[in-house]
Amino acid sequence: MTARTPAPTLAPGHLAHLPSLDGLRGLAILLVLLHNFDVLDLGGVHTLGSVLVKESFYIGWIGVQLFFVLSGYLITRGLLATQDAPDYFGRFFIKRVLRIFPLYYLALLVFLVLLPATGWVEQRPLQHSSLWLWFYLSNWTTPYEPTGGPLPHFWSLAVEEQFYLVWPLLLWRLRLRHIWWLCLGLTALAPLVRWAMVQQGFPDEALYEFTFSRMDALTAGAALAAWDHGRALHGATRWRAWHLQMIGLLLLVAAAVASHGFRRIGPVPQVLGYSLLALSFAALTGWAVLTDQARSRGGSVSRWSAVLRWSVLRRFGHYSYAIYVFHKPLHDLVGVPLLTHWTGQPHTADLGIATLYFVLATVALYAVGWLSWHLFERHFLALKDRLSTPPPKPTRHGIRGTVTAAQRRSFKTPKSAVRAALLGRQAPRR
């Protein structure tokens, strides 16, 4: 939930910033809020309208899958752009630490230390120590906590942090084509891992939260970054944005069918559905990337792409990290008690009340995200240039083992020089 579009040295034809990805990130956080702010309890009432609204709340969990794909793409894009830089590791880890750690550990301090000490938060019995949260390892213990444990939504932040720790090491010396095959191999391996976990009787939540069982979303995004980087370096123009848009939509339909309507839990939805959803979001992310590139060249783009550039959606994407960090504890500690005070129970059968709660809670979280960014987060990000060397200047050859089409043409020996060499005389100067 944390990656932002990097601005290092990029391959020819790449943009330093991709506005449509901010819109996709905004869509992802709104989906997550839709799922976790679901206070609708249908009870015995199952009208068509109520069922559709309830299903809309439920499928919001797919927003986390979209976040994973975006993180895989953006992190890999930045790593490829600085692969030959002398401070490849230092610059990456400094930026990640400044972006992620301050707000994360502030939340742990507030919700695990300060509020319990004052008695505002009830301390529940835990199967595992909360120390797992402090070391970004909670995704390995949360599936085994009967109540989910404190800050149960932090499992996804743990998955991403573990990815950030390992991925730069794997990509450091790899050629672009080897990175491509690595991404494809890991993407194909993930559903096999989940299938093996099902056979071994692992809990459903373990399949949902373990890092190696969710790696296909991260590596599908990474594969897109490798493909796009090679495409820019070689000047390839075969693929158009609408190609990826159609592929993404078809895969989304296939994911819905395979997962029986985007069910989050179950052998088939978790083994096959997760992978189809990851591939769908990777294709749709590629559509957004190619659309921004086409727009920057003055080319025609789909009208649908304007939705991702909607300023409100992009602002939600801009503040998505803080919104994600605070949405669950504020819902549990503030939202649910207020709803209980107004209605007498933590859930409601009234569609109007459930919808109003979602709207008000979302607006409140947007304000929290705005305050967090302007009063806290951006001040830490301002330190990154002081703690790391400036981005490297563009190199002529880009990634090792790859050249642009223009460079390939420049390598060809002029015919006049060949003819002169055969005749034993010097070629005239051009």
N, C-alpha and C positions, 0 to 999 in steps of 0.2 A: 504494500500500500504506500510505498515510500519513494519509489524511483521517479525521478523527474528527467525530462529530456536533457541529456548532457550537451555541453558545448565545446568539446575538444576539437582537434583537427579531424575533419571528416573527409571521406572519399569524394572525388569530383562528382557533382550532381546531388550531393546530400545537403539537407537543410540543417542549420544549427538548431532550429526549434520547429516542432511539428504541432501546430495548434490543435489539430483534430485528435491527437492523443490525449490532450488535456480534456477534451470532450468525452473520450472513451473512459478516462479515469473518473470523470464526474458521473457518467452512467454507471460505472461499477460501484461507486460508493452509494449512489441512490438505490441500487438493487440490494446492497447489503442492509441499508437502513430499512428498506421495505420488508426484508425478511425478519430482522431482529426487532422491529417495532410492530410486529403483528400482535395485536391485542384482541383480534376478532375470534369469538367463540360461537360457532354456529349452533351448538346444542342440537336440538331436534329439527331446526329450520334449515332446509336445503333447497332454497329456490335457486334458479339459474343464476341470477345476479349475485347472490351471496356466495355461491360456489366459485364463480369466476373471480370475485374479489379475493376470496380466501386462497385460491390457487395463485393469484398474482402476488400475494404476500409470500407465499411459500417458495416460489421459484427464485426469489431474490438471492438465494444462496449462491447462484451461479456468478454473482458479482465477484466473489473471491477468485473463481477460476479466471475471470477476465483480468483481475489484478495480477495474478501470477503470469499470465501471458504477456501483459504489458511490461512487467518487471524483467522477464526474460529477454524481451526485445530491447528495452532501453539500456539495461546493464551490458548486454553483449555488444550493442551498438557503440557504447562508450569505450568498452575494452578494445574492440577492433580498431577504433580510431587512435588509440594511444599504445598499440601493441609494441611498437618499436621505441617508445619513449624511455629514457633512462630512469624516470621515476614512475614507471608503470604501476607498481604496487603502491607506492607511497601516496600518489595522487588519488588513486581509487579509494583506498581505505580511509584517507583523511576526509574525503567528501562523504563517504558512507557514514562514518562515525559522527560527523557534524550534523548530518541530516537526520539520523535515526536515534542516536543515543540520548541526547538531551531530553527530548520529550518523552521517550520511553521510560527512562529512569525517573523523571519527574512524576510520571503517572504511578510507577511502582512505589515511590516514596509517599505519595499522597494516599493511595488506596490500600497499600499494604502496611504502612507504618503510622502515618499521622492520624488518619480517620479511625482505624481500630484503637489507637491509643486514647482517643477522645471518647470512644464509645459510640460513635456515629455509625460504624459498620460492625455488624455482628460477625464474630470470628467463627467460622464453621470448621468442623473436624475434617482433616485432610488425610488422604491415603499417602500422599507424597509431600515432601517439603516444598515450600514456596521458593526455595533457592533455585529450583529449576527455571522459574521465571526470570531470575536475575541473570542467568547465563544463557538466555534464549534457547532453552531446551524444553519448554513446557509442552510442546506438541507431542512429546514422547510420554508424558504423564497424564495430560488432560483426559485422554480416552478412558482412563482407569479411575477417574474421580467420579463418584456417584452424582455429585451436584455440579460437575464441571470445574470445580475449583475456583479460586479467585481469578478474575480477569480471564475467563475461558476463551475469549476471542483473540487473545494474544498468541494462540497457536500458529496463526498464519504469519505473524511477524517473526516467529521463531523459524518457520520454514524458509522465509525469504532471507533471514540473516545467515542461516546455514548455507544457503545457495551463494550469498555474497562472499562467504569465507572460502568456499571451495572453487567456485567457477573461475576467478582470475588465475588461479594456479593451473587449472587445466588448459586454459586458452593461451597462456603466456608464450609458448614457443611453437604452437601449432600453426601450420599453414591453413589458409582459408578453406581449402577443400577438405582437410582433415577435421576442421571444426564443424563443417557441414555434416559430415558423416557421423561425428560424435553426437551431434544434436539428434539426428535421425535415429541413431541406435538407442539412445536413452529414451527418446519418445516412444519407440516401439517396445522397449523393455518394461516400461511402467505398468501397462495393463497385465503383463505376464506376472509381475511382482504382486499385483493386487489379486490376480487369480490364485497364486500360490498362497497368499494370506487367507483367502476365503477357504481354501482347502485345509489349511492348518487351524481354522477356527478362530482367527483373530476377531476382536470386536469390530463392529461396523465403523465406529468412530476412529479406530486405529487406521483403517483403510482411508478414512477421510482426512486424517491429520498427520500421519507419518510422512516424513520428507521424501523418502524414496518411492512412496506410493502416489505422490502428487507431482513428481518431477516432470511428467510429460507436458504439463502446462507451461512450466518454466522453460523447458528445452524446445518446445514448439515455438515459443516466442524468440528464443535464441536462434533457432534455425531460420526464422524469418529475417533476423538481423544479418546473419551470414549470407543469406541469399541476396538481400538488398544491397549489402556491401559489395559483393562480387558483381552484382548487376550494375552498380554505379561505376565501379572500376573498369569494367569492360564495355561500358556504353551500351548494354543490352536494352532493347526497347520492345521485345516480343510481347511481354505481358502488359496488359492494360488494367486499370483500376477496376473496371466492371467485371473482368474475369474473376478477380479475387472476391469481389462482392457476391457474384453468383455462387462461387464455390463455397464461400462462408455461409450463405443462406441455406444451400442444399445440405451442408454438413450440420447446420443447426437443426433442420428438420429431422435429419437422420438421428441426431442426438436425442431429440424429443421422443422419437419413436422407440429407440433402443432403451431409453431410461423410463419408459412408460409415463411421459409427461414431465420430464426433468425431476424424477425422484432422486433424492439425495442419498438414500440408503437402499441397499439391496445388491445381490450378487451381479446381476446383469447391468443395472445402472452404474455401479461403481467400477466394474471391470471394463466395460465397453463404453458406457455413457460418458464417463469422465474424459476419455481420450477423444471421442468425437467432439465433445464440447471444446476441448483445448484446440483441436485442429480448426474448428469453426471460428473461434475467437482469433486464432493466429491469421487466418485468411482475412477476416474482417479488419484486423489491425493492419494487415498489408494493404487492404483497400484504402484505409484512412491515410497511410503513408504515401501511397502513389497519388492519391487525390491531392494531398498538400504539395507534393512535388510538381504535379501538373499545374496546379493553381499558381505556383511560383513562376512557372514558365509562361503564364498567360494562356494555358490551354483550357479547353472546356471540361467541366466537371459535373458530376451528377448533382441534381438538386438535393438529393438525400444527404449529401455530404455537408450541406449547410447546417444540418441539425447538430453535428459534432462541433461546429464552430460557434454555436450559440453561446453568448457570453455567460449566461447564468450557469449552463452546464460546465463550461470551462472553469468557472470560479469554484464550483464544487470540486472539480478535479484538482484545482490549485490548493485547496485547503483539505484535501481528502485524508491526509495522514492524521492530522489532529482530530478530524471528525471520526475516523475509524478508532483511534485510541480511546476517545472519551465517550463514544456513543453507548456502549454497553453498560458501563458503570453508572452513567447519568440516567439511563433508562431504568436500571434496577433501583437506584438510590433516590431518584427524584420523580421520574415519570410514573412508575407503577404506584408508588404511594399516593401521588396526586390523583391518579385515575381511580384508585380504591376509595379515596376520600370523596370523589365526586359521584361515583356510581355504586359504591359499596362492594366492589370486587375488582381484582386485577385484570379481568377480561370483560368483554362486552359482546352482546349479541346484536347490538345496533350498528348497522353499516356506517351510518353517519358519524357516530361517536368514534368508531375505529378509524375512519378516514380522517376525521378532524385531529385525532391524536397523532396520526402519522405526519400530517402537515405541520402541526405546531411543533412537534418534536424535531422534525427536519429543519425547520426554520431556526429553532433554538441551537441545534448542533452547527448550523452554518455560522451563526454568530460566535459560537465557541471556537470554531475553526478560524474565523477571521481574527479574533482576539489572539489566539495562540500564534498565528503566523506573524502578526504585526508586533506583538509584545514580547515574543519569545523566540520562535524558530528562526526567523530571518537574521537575527543578530548572531546566531551561531554560524549560519551559512556564510555570513560576511567574512568569517575568519579563514575560509578555505584558501583564498589567494595569499594570505599571509603565511600560512603553514605549508604551502606547497609551491613548487616552481611553476612558472607560467606554462600554458599549454604549448607543446612543440609546434614549430612551424611546419607547414605542409612539405612533405618530401616528394621527390619526383616519382619514386617507385611504389609508394603506398605500402600495402602488405606484401611481405616476402612471397615471391613466387607468382605475383600477379602484376600485370601491366595494363595500361589503358589501350584502347584502340589506336589513339593518336601515337602513343609510344611505340606500338608494334609497327606502325607505318614508318616511323622515323628510324627503325632498326634496319629497314630494307636498304640494300646497297643500290645507288642509282645505276641505271643501265649504262649511262655514259661512262661511269667509273669502271665498270666491268669491261666494257669495250676497249677503253684506253689501256687497261692493264693487259689485255690480250695482245694489243698492238705494241706493247712495250713503251708506251709514252704516258706522260702524266695527264690526268684528266683536267680540263680547264676548270678554273674556279667559278663557282656559281655567283 
